[in-house]
Amino acid sequence: MIQVHYFASLREAVGTDVEALPAAQAGKVSEIRARLRARGGAWSEALGEQRRVLAAVNQRMARPDTQVADGDELAFFPPVTGG
């Protein structure tokens, strides 16, 4: 299983903060994001290709081509700004 976490506005948009995906859905961050986006509705909007969404795998910043394997934790979150 892959634990997928959603933070801040993404969590609000998709209506959950965490879900488990079967290991069969492992792959690159970009591939997982595309599969989630394909759910349509709020998922498509929140994880849209034009939206800037950051990712972390096992609490380390990840790129779209970062591999996610069975047992990993994947987090999606919007960019953070500070003042």
HTML snippet that shows the backbone in 3Dmol.js (N, CA, C, O; Angstrom):
<script src="https://3Dmol.org/build/3Dmol-min.js"></script>
<div id="view" style="width:600px;height:400px;position:relative"></div>
<script>
const pdb = `
ATOM      1  N   MET A   1       0.839  -1.185   0.000  1.00  0.00           N
ATOM      2  CA  MET A   1       0.000   0.000   0.000  1.00  0.00           C
ATOM      3  C   MET A   1       0.882   1.246   0.000  1.00  0.00           C
ATOM      4  O   MET A   1       2.003   1.244   0.510  1.00  0.00           O
ATOM      5  N   ILE A   2       0.346   2.289  -0.580  1.00  0.00           N
ATOM      6  CA  ILE A   2       0.971   3.607  -0.564  1.00  0.00           C
ATOM      7  C   ILE A   2       0.043   4.524   0.221  1.00  0.00           C
ATOM      8  O   ILE A   2      -1.150   4.600  -0.074  1.00  0.00           O
ATOM      9  N   GLN A   3       0.571   5.206   1.200  1.00  0.00           N
ATOM     10  CA  GLN A   3      -0.216   6.182   1.955  1.00  0.00           C
ATOM     11  C   GLN A   3      -0.074   7.534   1.253  1.00  0.00           C
ATOM     12  O   GLN A   3       1.037   8.040   1.093  1.00  0.00           O
ATOM     13  N   VAL A   4      -1.193   8.113   0.838  1.00  0.00           N
ATOM     14  CA  VAL A   4      -1.176   9.406   0.160  1.00  0.00           C
ATOM     15  C   VAL A   4      -1.821  10.430   1.088  1.00  0.00           C
ATOM     16  O   VAL A   4      -2.963  10.260   1.518  1.00  0.00           O
ATOM     17  N   HIS A   5      -1.084  11.489   1.391  1.00  0.00           N
ATOM     18  CA  HIS A   5      -1.552  12.549   2.282  1.00  0.00           C
ATOM     19  C   HIS A   5      -1.790  13.817   1.466  1.00  0.00           C
ATOM     20  O   HIS A   5      -1.056  14.116   0.524  1.00  0.00           O
ATOM     21  N   TYR A   6      -2.819  14.544   1.845  1.00  0.00           N
ATOM     22  CA  TYR A   6      -3.161  15.816   1.199  1.00  0.00           C
ATOM     23  C   TYR A   6      -3.156  16.893   2.276  1.00  0.00           C
ATOM     24  O   TYR A   6      -3.702  16.696   3.362  1.00  0.00           O
ATOM     25  N   PHE A   7      -2.543  18.023   1.976  1.00  0.00           N
ATOM     26  CA  PHE A   7      -2.413  19.085   2.962  1.00  0.00           C
ATOM     27  C   PHE A   7      -3.035  20.389   2.485  1.00  0.00           C
ATOM     28  O   PHE A   7      -3.145  20.650   1.287  1.00  0.00           O
ATOM     29  N   ALA A   8      -3.436  21.198   3.459  1.00  0.00           N
ATOM     30  CA  ALA A   8      -3.933  22.558   3.250  1.00  0.00           C
ATOM     31  C   ALA A   8      -5.100  22.591   2.264  1.00  0.00           C
ATOM     32  O   ALA A   8      -6.061  21.839   2.421  1.00  0.00           O
ATOM     33  N   SER A   9      -5.025  23.453   1.252  1.00  0.00           N
ATOM     34  CA  SER A   9      -6.145  23.620   0.322  1.00  0.00           C
ATOM     35  C   SER A   9      -6.445  22.348  -0.471  1.00  0.00           C
ATOM     36  O   SER A   9      -7.586  22.141  -0.884  1.00  0.00           O
ATOM     37  N   LEU A  10      -5.457  21.506  -0.688  1.00  0.00           N
ATOM     38  CA  LEU A  10      -5.706  20.245  -1.390  1.00  0.00           C
ATOM     39  C   LEU A  10      -6.596  19.338  -0.546  1.00  0.00           C
ATOM     40  O   LEU A  10      -7.515  18.703  -1.064  1.00  0.00           O
ATOM     41  N   ARG A  11      -6.320  19.281   0.745  1.00  0.00           N
ATOM     42  CA  ARG A  11      -7.138  18.470   1.657  1.00  0.00           C
ATOM     43  C   ARG A  11      -8.578  18.963   1.643  1.00  0.00           C
ATOM     44  O   ARG A  11      -9.516  18.166   1.601  1.00  0.00           O
ATOM     45  N   GLU A  12      -8.746  20.268   1.677  1.00  0.00           N
ATOM     46  CA  GLU A  12     -10.093  20.849   1.659  1.00  0.00           C
ATOM     47  C   GLU A  12     -10.806  20.550   0.340  1.00  0.00           C
ATOM     48  O   GLU A  12     -12.000  20.253   0.328  1.00  0.00           O
ATOM     49  N   ALA A  13     -10.081  20.629  -0.751  1.00  0.00           N
ATOM     50  CA  ALA A  13     -10.686  20.425  -2.074  1.00  0.00           C
ATOM     51  C   ALA A  13     -11.135  18.988  -2.296  1.00  0.00           C
ATOM     52  O   ALA A  13     -12.224  18.754  -2.820  1.00  0.00           O
ATOM     53  N   VAL A  14     -10.303  18.017  -1.899  1.00  0.00           N
ATOM     54  CA  VAL A  14     -10.636  16.624  -2.176  1.00  0.00           C
ATOM     55  C   VAL A  14     -11.406  15.958  -1.040  1.00  0.00           C
ATOM     56  O   VAL A  14     -11.903  14.843  -1.197  1.00  0.00           O
ATOM     57  N   GLY A  15     -11.505  16.630   0.092  1.00  0.00           N
ATOM     58  CA  GLY A  15     -12.334  16.139   1.177  1.00  0.00           C
ATOM     59  C   GLY A  15     -11.745  15.033   2.028  1.00  0.00           C
ATOM     60  O   GLY A  15     -12.479  14.336   2.730  1.00  0.00           O
ATOM     61  N   THR A  16     -10.428  14.860   1.977  1.00  0.00           N
ATOM     62  CA  THR A  16      -9.773  13.856   2.819  1.00  0.00           C
ATOM     63  C   THR A  16      -8.338  14.282   3.070  1.00  0.00           C
ATOM     64  O   THR A  16      -7.753  15.040   2.295  1.00  0.00           O
ATOM     65  N   ASP A  17      -7.787  13.789   4.152  1.00  0.00           N
ATOM     66  CA  ASP A  17      -6.390  14.123   4.426  1.00  0.00           C
ATOM     67  C   ASP A  17      -5.441  12.968   4.139  1.00  0.00           C
ATOM     68  O   ASP A  17      -4.234  13.172   4.006  1.00  0.00           O
ATOM     69  N   VAL A  18      -5.982  11.752   4.043  1.00  0.00           N
ATOM     70  CA  VAL A  18      -5.119  10.601   3.760  1.00  0.00           C
ATOM     71  C   VAL A  18      -5.947   9.476   3.136  1.00  0.00           C
ATOM     72  O   VAL A  18      -7.130   9.309   3.434  1.00  0.00           O
ATOM     73  N   GLU A  19      -5.301   8.723   2.276  1.00  0.00           N
ATOM     74  CA  GLU A  19      -5.925   7.527   1.707  1.00  0.00           C
ATOM     75  C   GLU A  19      -4.829   6.529   1.384  1.00  0.00           C
ATOM     76  O   GLU A  19      -3.663   6.891   1.225  1.00  0.00           O
ATOM     77  N   ALA A  20      -5.216   5.284   1.290  1.00  0.00           N
ATOM     78  CA  ALA A  20      -4.285   4.223   0.928  1.00  0.00           C
ATOM     79  C   ALA A  20      -4.572   3.784  -0.501  1.00  0.00           C
ATOM     80  O   ALA A  20      -5.720   3.542  -0.874  1.00  0.00           O
ATOM     81  N   LEU A  21      -3.514   3.688  -1.288  1.00  0.00           N
ATOM     82  CA  LEU A  21      -3.630   3.188  -2.652  1.00  0.00           C
ATOM     83  C   LEU A  21      -2.954   1.825  -2.729  1.00  0.00           C
ATOM     84  O   LEU A  21      -1.942   1.599  -2.066  1.00  0.00           O
ATOM     85  N   PRO A  22      -3.496   0.921  -3.523  1.00  0.00           N
ATOM     86  CA  PRO A  22      -2.860  -0.391  -3.677  1.00  0.00           C
ATOM     87  C   PRO A  22      -1.446  -0.254  -4.249  1.00  0.00           C
ATOM     88  O   PRO A  22      -1.160   0.660  -5.022  1.00  0.00           O
ATOM     89  N   ALA A  23      -0.583  -1.167  -3.858  1.00  0.00           N
ATOM     90  CA  ALA A  23       0.799  -1.146  -4.348  1.00  0.00           C
ATOM     91  C   ALA A  23       0.854  -1.191  -5.871  1.00  0.00           C
ATOM     92  O   ALA A  23       1.812  -0.707  -6.474  1.00  0.00           O
ATOM     93  N   ALA A  24      -0.163  -1.766  -6.491  1.00  0.00           N
ATOM     94  CA  ALA A  24      -0.202  -1.842  -7.955  1.00  0.00           C
ATOM     95  C   ALA A  24      -0.237  -0.454  -8.593  1.00  0.00           C
ATOM     96  O   ALA A  24       0.064  -0.311  -9.778  1.00  0.00           O
ATOM     97  N   GLN A  25      -0.600   0.559  -7.824  1.00  0.00           N
ATOM     98  CA  GLN A  25      -0.645   1.923  -8.352  1.00  0.00           C
ATOM     99  C   GLN A  25       0.656   2.677  -8.105  1.00  0.00           C
ATOM    100  O   GLN A  25       0.722   3.885  -8.332  1.00  0.00           O
ATOM    101  N   ALA A  26       1.688   1.979  -7.643  1.00  0.00           N
ATOM    102  CA  ALA A  26       2.991   2.608  -7.456  1.00  0.00           C
ATOM    103  C   ALA A  26       3.533   3.047  -8.810  1.00  0.00           C
ATOM    104  O   ALA A  26       3.088   2.573  -9.856  1.00  0.00           O
ATOM    105  N   GLY A  27       4.481   3.940  -8.774  1.00  0.00           N
ATOM    106  CA  GLY A  27       5.093   4.457  -9.995  1.00  0.00           C
ATOM    107  C   GLY A  27       5.687   5.811  -9.713  1.00  0.00           C
ATOM    108  O   GLY A  27       6.006   6.127  -8.567  1.00  0.00           O
ATOM    109  N   LYS A  28       5.838   6.604 -10.729  1.00  0.00           N
ATOM    110  CA  LYS A  28       6.367   7.956 -10.566  1.00  0.00           C
ATOM    111  C   LYS A  28       5.306   8.850  -9.937  1.00  0.00           C
ATOM    112  O   LYS A  28       4.108   8.617 -10.092  1.00  0.00           O
ATOM    113  N   VAL A  29       5.764   9.873  -9.229  1.00  0.00           N
ATOM    114  CA  VAL A  29       4.850  10.851  -8.625  1.00  0.00           C
ATOM    115  C   VAL A  29       3.898  11.394  -9.685  1.00  0.00           C
ATOM    116  O   VAL A  29       2.699  11.512  -9.434  1.00  0.00           O
ATOM    117  N   SER A  30       4.411  11.724 -10.856  1.00  0.00           N
ATOM    118  CA  SER A  30       3.572  12.288 -11.919  1.00  0.00           C
ATOM    119  C   SER A  30       2.501  11.307 -12.375  1.00  0.00           C
ATOM    120  O   SER A  30       1.388  11.719 -12.701  1.00  0.00           O
ATOM    121  N   GLU A  31       2.817  10.017 -12.401  1.00  0.00           N
ATOM    122  CA  GLU A  31       1.843   9.004 -12.819  1.00  0.00           C
ATOM    123  C   GLU A  31       0.731   8.853 -11.784  1.00  0.00           C
ATOM    124  O   GLU A  31      -0.442   8.731 -12.137  1.00  0.00           O
ATOM    125  N   ILE A  32       1.103   8.861 -10.521  1.00  0.00           N
ATOM    126  CA  ILE A  32       0.098   8.758  -9.457  1.00  0.00           C
ATOM    127  C   ILE A  32      -0.794   9.983  -9.461  1.00  0.00           C
ATOM    128  O   ILE A  32      -2.014   9.874  -9.335  1.00  0.00           O
ATOM    129  N   ARG A  33      -0.189  11.142  -9.604  1.00  0.00           N
ATOM    130  CA  ARG A  33      -0.973  12.383  -9.664  1.00  0.00           C
ATOM    131  C   ARG A  33      -1.952  12.340 -10.833  1.00  0.00           C
ATOM    132  O   ARG A  33      -3.103  12.750 -10.681  1.00  0.00           O
ATOM    133  N   ALA A  34      -1.525  11.857 -11.984  1.00  0.00           N
ATOM    134  CA  ALA A  34      -2.397  11.764 -13.155  1.00  0.00           C
ATOM    135  C   ALA A  34      -3.564  10.812 -12.905  1.00  0.00           C
ATOM    136  O   ALA A  34      -4.696  11.093 -13.300  1.00  0.00           O
ATOM    137  N   ARG A  35      -3.285   9.676 -12.242  1.00  0.00           N
ATOM    138  CA  ARG A  35      -4.373   8.735 -11.936  1.00  0.00           C
ATOM    139  C   ARG A  35      -5.381   9.349 -10.971  1.00  0.00           C
ATOM    140  O   ARG A  35      -6.586   9.147 -11.119  1.00  0.00           O
ATOM    141  N   LEU A  36      -4.897  10.090  -9.994  1.00  0.00           N
ATOM    142  CA  LEU A  36      -5.808  10.755  -9.050  1.00  0.00           C
ATOM    143  C   LEU A  36      -6.614  11.832  -9.770  1.00  0.00           C
ATOM    144  O   LEU A  36      -7.815  11.971  -9.536  1.00  0.00           O
ATOM    145  N   ARG A  37      -5.965  12.586 -10.634  1.00  0.00           N
ATOM    146  CA  ARG A  37      -6.634  13.646 -11.402  1.00  0.00           C
ATOM    147  C   ARG A  37      -7.728  13.063 -12.293  1.00  0.00           C
ATOM    148  O   ARG A  37      -8.754  13.703 -12.524  1.00  0.00           O
ATOM    149  N   ALA A  38      -7.507  11.854 -12.789  1.00  0.00           N
ATOM    150  CA  ALA A  38      -8.464  11.198 -13.685  1.00  0.00           C
ATOM    151  C   ALA A  38      -9.778  10.854 -12.983  1.00  0.00           C
ATOM    152  O   ALA A  38     -10.755  10.502 -13.645  1.00  0.00           O
ATOM    153  N   ARG A  39      -9.814  10.950 -11.672  1.00  0.00           N
ATOM    154  CA  ARG A  39     -11.064  10.727 -10.939  1.00  0.00           C
ATOM    155  C   ARG A  39     -12.105  11.780 -11.292  1.00  0.00           C
ATOM    156  O   ARG A  39     -13.305  11.568 -11.119  1.00  0.00           O
ATOM    157  N   GLY A  40     -11.631  12.917 -11.788  1.00  0.00           N
ATOM    158  CA  GLY A  40     -12.529  13.987 -12.203  1.00  0.00           C
ATOM    159  C   GLY A  40     -12.944  14.875 -11.039  1.00  0.00           C
ATOM    160  O   GLY A  40     -12.468  14.714  -9.916  1.00  0.00           O
ATOM    161  N   GLY A  41     -13.831  15.805 -11.324  1.00  0.00           N
ATOM    162  CA  GLY A  41     -14.371  16.700 -10.305  1.00  0.00           C
ATOM    163  C   GLY A  41     -13.307  17.453  -9.534  1.00  0.00           C
ATOM    164  O   GLY A  41     -12.382  18.018 -10.116  1.00  0.00           O
ATOM    165  N   ALA A  42     -13.449  17.453  -8.207  1.00  0.00           N
ATOM    166  CA  ALA A  42     -12.523  18.180  -7.339  1.00  0.00           C
ATOM    167  C   ALA A  42     -11.097  17.676  -7.496  1.00  0.00           C
ATOM    168  O   ALA A  42     -10.147  18.450  -7.375  1.00  0.00           O
ATOM    169  N   TRP A  43     -10.938  16.368  -7.770  1.00  0.00           N
ATOM    170  CA  TRP A  43      -9.601  15.799  -7.951  1.00  0.00           C
ATOM    171  C   TRP A  43      -8.918  16.408  -9.162  1.00  0.00           C
ATOM    172  O   TRP A  43      -7.743  16.771  -9.107  1.00  0.00           O
ATOM    173  N   SER A  44      -9.655  16.515 -10.247  1.00  0.00           N
ATOM    174  CA  SER A  44      -9.110  17.070 -11.482  1.00  0.00           C
ATOM    175  C   SER A  44      -8.703  18.525 -11.293  1.00  0.00           C
ATOM    176  O   SER A  44      -7.671  18.968 -11.797  1.00  0.00           O
ATOM    177  N   GLU A  45      -9.519  19.245 -10.569  1.00  0.00           N
ATOM    178  CA  GLU A  45      -9.223  20.664 -10.344  1.00  0.00           C
ATOM    179  C   GLU A  45      -8.052  20.843  -9.375  1.00  0.00           C
ATOM    180  O   GLU A  45      -7.129  21.606  -9.658  1.00  0.00           O
ATOM    181  N   ALA A  46      -8.083  20.152  -8.243  1.00  0.00           N
ATOM    182  CA  ALA A  46      -7.052  20.321  -7.212  1.00  0.00           C
ATOM    183  C   ALA A  46      -5.674  19.876  -7.690  1.00  0.00           C
ATOM    184  O   ALA A  46      -4.666  20.488  -7.335  1.00  0.00           O
ATOM    185  N   LEU A  47      -5.626  18.820  -8.488  1.00  0.00           N
ATOM    186  CA  LEU A  47      -4.354  18.270  -8.946  1.00  0.00           C
ATOM    187  C   LEU A  47      -4.112  18.538 -10.431  1.00  0.00           C
ATOM    188  O   LEU A  47      -3.317  17.850 -11.071  1.00  0.00           O
ATOM    189  N   GLY A  48      -4.800  19.536 -10.969  1.00  0.00           N
ATOM    190  CA  GLY A  48      -4.690  19.878 -12.379  1.00  0.00           C
ATOM    191  C   GLY A  48      -3.264  20.157 -12.828  1.00  0.00           C
ATOM    192  O   GLY A  48      -2.419  20.587 -12.043  1.00  0.00           O
ATOM    193  N   GLU A  49      -3.018  19.904 -14.093  1.00  0.00           N
ATOM    194  CA  GLU A  49      -1.668  20.086 -14.633  1.00  0.00           C
ATOM    195  C   GLU A  49      -1.167  21.524 -14.502  1.00  0.00           C
ATOM    196  O   GLU A  49       0.033  21.750 -14.344  1.00  0.00           O
ATOM    197  N   GLN A  50      -2.075  22.491 -14.566  1.00  0.00           N
ATOM    198  CA  GLN A  50      -1.672  23.886 -14.467  1.00  0.00           C
ATOM    199  C   GLN A  50      -1.493  24.341 -13.022  1.00  0.00           C
ATOM    200  O   GLN A  50      -0.943  25.415 -12.777  1.00  0.00           O
ATOM    201  N   ARG A  51      -1.947  23.545 -12.073  1.00  0.00           N
ATOM    202  CA  ARG A  51      -1.813  23.893 -10.661  1.00  0.00           C
ATOM    203  C   ARG A  51      -0.418  23.550 -10.169  1.00  0.00           C
ATOM    204  O   ARG A  51       0.115  22.481 -10.465  1.00  0.00           O
ATOM    205  N   ARG A  52       0.157  24.460  -9.422  1.00  0.00           N
ATOM    206  CA  ARG A  52       1.464  24.186  -8.816  1.00  0.00           C
ATOM    207  C   ARG A  52       1.210  23.386  -7.543  1.00  0.00           C
ATOM    208  O   ARG A  52       0.654  23.900  -6.572  1.00  0.00           O
ATOM    209  N   VAL A  53       1.620  22.141  -7.561  1.00  0.00           N
ATOM    210  CA  VAL A  53       1.460  21.228  -6.430  1.00  0.00           C
ATOM    211  C   VAL A  53       2.822  20.600  -6.155  1.00  0.00           C
ATOM    212  O   VAL A  53       3.469  20.074  -7.060  1.00  0.00           O
ATOM    213  N   LEU A  54       3.243  20.662  -4.911  1.00  0.00           N
ATOM    214  CA  LEU A  54       4.507  20.060  -4.514  1.00  0.00           C
ATOM    215  C   LEU A  54       4.251  18.653  -3.983  1.00  0.00           C
ATOM    216  O   LEU A  54       3.137  18.319  -3.582  1.00  0.00           O
ATOM    217  N   ALA A  55       5.293  17.843  -3.987  1.00  0.00           N
ATOM    218  CA  ALA A  55       5.165  16.467  -3.504  1.00  0.00           C
ATOM    219  C   ALA A  55       6.373  16.113  -2.649  1.00  0.00           C
ATOM    220  O   ALA A  55       7.467  16.650  -2.824  1.00  0.00           O
ATOM    221  N   ALA A  56       6.145  15.201  -1.728  1.00  0.00           N
ATOM    222  CA  ALA A  56       7.218  14.637  -0.912  1.00  0.00           C
ATOM    223  C   ALA A  56       6.999  13.131  -0.832  1.00  0.00           C
ATOM    224  O   ALA A  56       5.865  12.664  -0.728  1.00  0.00           O
ATOM    225  N   VAL A  57       8.082  12.386  -0.882  1.00  0.00           N
ATOM    226  CA  VAL A  57       8.035  10.935  -0.714  1.00  0.00           C
ATOM    227  C   VAL A  57       8.850  10.624   0.537  1.00  0.00           C
ATOM    228  O   VAL A  57      10.031  10.957   0.635  1.00  0.00           O
ATOM    229  N   ASN A  58       8.189   9.982   1.479  1.00  0.00           N
ATOM    230  CA  ASN A  58       8.828   9.653   2.759  1.00  0.00           C
ATOM    231  C   ASN A  58       9.455  10.890   3.403  1.00  0.00           C
ATOM    232  O   ASN A  58      10.573  10.849   3.917  1.00  0.00           O
ATOM    233  N   GLN A  59       8.704  11.985   3.357  1.00  0.00           N
ATOM    234  CA  GLN A  59       9.044  13.262   3.987  1.00  0.00           C
ATOM    235  C   GLN A  59      10.274  13.940   3.384  1.00  0.00           C
ATOM    236  O   GLN A  59      10.940  14.737   4.044  1.00  0.00           O
ATOM    237  N   ARG A  60      10.564  13.619   2.137  1.00  0.00           N
ATOM    238  CA  ARG A  60      11.632  14.304   1.394  1.00  0.00           C
ATOM    239  C   ARG A  60      11.028  14.868   0.116  1.00  0.00           C
ATOM    240  O   ARG A  60      10.256  14.198  -0.569  1.00  0.00           O
ATOM    241  N   MET A  61      11.384  16.088  -0.190  1.00  0.00           N
ATOM    242  CA  MET A  61      10.857  16.720  -1.396  1.00  0.00           C
ATOM    243  C   MET A  61      11.099  15.812  -2.596  1.00  0.00           C
ATOM    244  O   MET A  61      12.152  15.190  -2.733  1.00  0.00           O
ATOM    245  N   ALA A  62      10.090  15.757  -3.459  1.00  0.00           N
ATOM    246  CA  ALA A  62      10.160  14.845  -4.607  1.00  0.00           C
ATOM    247  C   ALA A  62       9.885  15.594  -5.901  1.00  0.00           C
ATOM    248  O   ALA A  62       9.210  16.624  -5.916  1.00  0.00           O
ATOM    249  N   ARG A  63      10.418  15.058  -6.976  1.00  0.00           N
ATOM    250  CA  ARG A  63      10.186  15.593  -8.313  1.00  0.00           C
ATOM    251  C   ARG A  63       9.124  14.724  -8.984  1.00  0.00           C
ATOM    252  O   ARG A  63       8.821  13.635  -8.495  1.00  0.00           O
ATOM    253  N   PRO A  64       8.558  15.187 -10.091  1.00  0.00           N
ATOM    254  CA  PRO A  64       7.563  14.379 -10.794  1.00  0.00           C
ATOM    255  C   PRO A  64       8.069  12.992 -11.193  1.00  0.00           C
ATOM    256  O   PRO A  64       7.278  12.053 -11.283  1.00  0.00           O
ATOM    257  N   ASP A  65       9.376  12.849 -11.434  1.00  0.00           N
ATOM    258  CA  ASP A  65       9.909  11.555 -11.855  1.00  0.00           C
ATOM    259  C   ASP A  65      10.395  10.680 -10.691  1.00  0.00           C
ATOM    260  O   ASP A  65      10.960   9.610 -10.917  1.00  0.00           O
ATOM    261  N   THR A  66      10.180  11.127  -9.459  1.00  0.00           N
ATOM    262  CA  THR A  66      10.555  10.330  -8.289  1.00  0.00           C
ATOM    263  C   THR A  66       9.675   9.085  -8.207  1.00  0.00           C
ATOM    264  O   THR A  66       8.453   9.171  -8.329  1.00  0.00           O
ATOM    265  N   GLN A  67      10.293   7.947  -8.004  1.00  0.00           N
ATOM    266  CA  GLN A  67       9.571   6.676  -7.900  1.00  0.00           C
ATOM    267  C   GLN A  67       8.935   6.537  -6.509  1.00  0.00           C
ATOM    268  O   GLN A  67       9.539   6.886  -5.495  1.00  0.00           O
ATOM    269  N   VAL A  68       7.720   6.027  -6.490  1.00  0.00           N
ATOM    270  CA  VAL A  68       7.000   5.723  -5.258  1.00  0.00           C
ATOM    271  C   VAL A  68       6.772   4.218  -5.256  1.00  0.00           C
ATOM    272  O   VAL A  68       6.230   3.664  -6.212  1.00  0.00           O
ATOM    273  N   ALA A  69       7.186   3.562  -4.179  1.00  0.00           N
ATOM    274  CA  ALA A  69       7.096   2.108  -4.093  1.00  0.00           C
ATOM    275  C   ALA A  69       6.138   1.686  -2.986  1.00  0.00           C
ATOM    276  O   ALA A  69       5.713   2.497  -2.163  1.00  0.00           O
ATOM    277  N   ASP A  70       5.815   0.416  -2.988  1.00  0.00           N
ATOM    278  CA  ASP A  70       4.977  -0.164  -1.944  1.00  0.00           C
ATOM    279  C   ASP A  70       5.568   0.169  -0.576  1.00  0.00           C
ATOM    280  O   ASP A  70       6.767  -0.002  -0.357  1.00  0.00           O
ATOM    281  N   GLY A  71       4.729   0.641   0.340  1.00  0.00           N
ATOM    282  CA  GLY A  71       5.168   0.996   1.684  1.00  0.00           C
ATOM    283  C   GLY A  71       5.577   2.444   1.835  1.00  0.00           C
ATOM    284  O   GLY A  71       5.815   2.899   2.954  1.00  0.00           O
ATOM    285  N   ASP A  72       5.665   3.186   0.734  1.00  0.00           N
ATOM    286  CA  ASP A  72       6.057   4.596   0.796  1.00  0.00           C
ATOM    287  C   ASP A  72       4.887   5.486   1.202  1.00  0.00           C
ATOM    288  O   ASP A  72       3.719   5.109   1.110  1.00  0.00           O
ATOM    289  N   GLU A  73       5.248   6.670   1.650  1.00  0.00           N
ATOM    290  CA  GLU A  73       4.284   7.714   1.965  1.00  0.00           C
ATOM    291  C   GLU A  73       4.488   8.844   0.944  1.00  0.00           C
ATOM    292  O   GLU A  73       5.600   9.342   0.768  1.00  0.00           O
ATOM    293  N   LEU A  74       3.417   9.229   0.291  1.00  0.00           N
ATOM    294  CA  LEU A  74       3.439  10.306  -0.701  1.00  0.00           C
ATOM    295  C   LEU A  74       2.560  11.430  -0.197  1.00  0.00           C
ATOM    296  O   LEU A  74       1.418  11.198   0.199  1.00  0.00           O
ATOM    297  N   ALA A  75       3.077  12.637  -0.207  1.00  0.00           N
ATOM    298  CA  ALA A  75       2.301  13.792   0.243  1.00  0.00           C
ATOM    299  C   ALA A  75       2.218  14.820  -0.871  1.00  0.00           C
ATOM    300  O   ALA A  75       3.203  15.096  -1.556  1.00  0.00           O
ATOM    301  N   PHE A  76       1.026  15.383  -1.043  1.00  0.00           N
ATOM    302  CA  PHE A  76       0.814  16.488  -1.984  1.00  0.00           C
ATOM    303  C   PHE A  76       0.422  17.715  -1.180  1.00  0.00           C
ATOM    304  O   PHE A  76      -0.379  17.627  -0.249  1.00  0.00           O
ATOM    305  N   PHE A  77       0.994  18.869  -1.545  1.00  0.00           N
ATOM    306  CA  PHE A  77       0.679  20.100  -0.832  1.00  0.00           C
ATOM    307  C   PHE A  77       0.940  21.298  -1.738  1.00  0.00           C
ATOM    308  O   PHE A  77       1.763  21.234  -2.651  1.00  0.00           O
ATOM    309  N   PRO A  78       0.227  22.391  -1.470  1.00  0.00           N
ATOM    310  CA  PRO A  78       0.452  23.600  -2.272  1.00  0.00           C
ATOM    311  C   PRO A  78       1.735  24.289  -1.815  1.00  0.00           C
ATOM    312  O   PRO A  78       2.205  24.054  -0.702  1.00  0.00           O
ATOM    313  N   PRO A  79       2.300  25.138  -2.670  1.00  0.00           N
ATOM    314  CA  PRO A  79       3.481  25.898  -2.264  1.00  0.00           C
ATOM    315  C   PRO A  79       3.123  26.764  -1.053  1.00  0.00           C
ATOM    316  O   PRO A  79       1.988  27.219  -0.915  1.00  0.00           O
ATOM    317  N   VAL A  80       4.086  26.979  -0.200  1.00  0.00           N
ATOM    318  CA  VAL A  80       3.874  27.769   1.016  1.00  0.00           C
ATOM    319  C   VAL A  80       4.582  29.102   0.838  1.00  0.00           C
ATOM    320  O   VAL A  80       5.714  29.167   0.360  1.00  0.00           O
ATOM    321  N   THR A  81       3.891  30.158   1.231  1.00  0.00           N
ATOM    322  CA  THR A  81       4.516  31.471   1.223  1.00  0.00           C
ATOM    323  C   THR A  81       4.540  31.991   2.643  1.00  0.00           C
ATOM    324  O   THR A  81       3.700  31.626   3.465  1.00  0.00           O
ATOM    325  N   GLY A  82       5.469  32.814   2.915  1.00  0.00           N
ATOM    326  CA  GLY A  82       5.586  33.372   4.260  1.00  0.00           C
ATOM    327  C   GLY A  82       5.831  34.861   4.201  1.00  0.00           C
ATOM    328  O   GLY A  82       6.031  35.434   3.130  1.00  0.00           O
ATOM    329  N   GLY A  83       5.814  35.454   5.321  1.00  0.00           N
ATOM    330  CA  GLY A  83       6.011  36.901   5.344  1.00  0.00           C
ATOM    331  C   GLY A  83       6.842  37.315   6.501  1.00  0.00           C
ATOM    332  O   GLY A  83       7.109  38.503   6.676  1.00  0.00           O
TER     333      GLY A  83
END
`;
const viewer = $3Dmol.createViewer("view");
viewer.addModel(pdb, "pdb");
viewer.setStyle({}, {cartoon: {color: "spectrum"}});
viewer.zoomTo();
viewer.render();
</script>
